[in-house]
Amino acid sequence: MKILLVNGSSHTDGTTMQALKEMTKVFSEENAESEIIQIGGGPVADCLQCHQCLKLEKCVIDGDGVNEFVEKAESADGFVFATPVYFAHPSGRLLSFLDRAFYSNCGELSYKAFRFKPAAAVTVARRAGTTATLDAVNKYFGIASMPVVSSTYWNMVFDRKAGDARSDEEGMQTMRNLAREMVWMIKCIDAGKKAGIDHPEPEETAVTNFIR
């Protein structure tokens, strides 16, 4: 079992990382392999909508970690995408990262790196904007047939500085419960496959355009 966690913050050990570290502790206890992908503070290019990925089967833009992440995603069993809140929305770098990761894996690839794999969004804020941020990230899962992992509260942690994260006891508890539920869901999916119950084969022929 392998779980990839993406940190959409520019800070390598900031508030968002504290939430992810709380989850990786549980993954380790559950004997689940996990890896945190740090996007970092460097520039992340936006999707060009050039459609070259449909031919190349990878993003035409290279060097900022998107293609490397998608390669790792193919062998992963679950995902966590975490972000700080900027003006009541996810960080721009995470959105650009996800736009290109998912778009370059659609088309004939049919989201093969992501489809039917559990995913969770996590957000960190000083005060507000968390629910709108979760909503934005969760939309990537809804288009790629990814089961959404929930917890005992919405997947959010409140703090201003990295050292304050531990003070949000309910937030940290939510992260631990989220990690356990992700492990449980991955195990259930694996058990179903072993019992002969695999994922459905979706219909993918109808495409409706509203302006003709």
Disulfide bonds with the S-S distance in Angstrom:
none
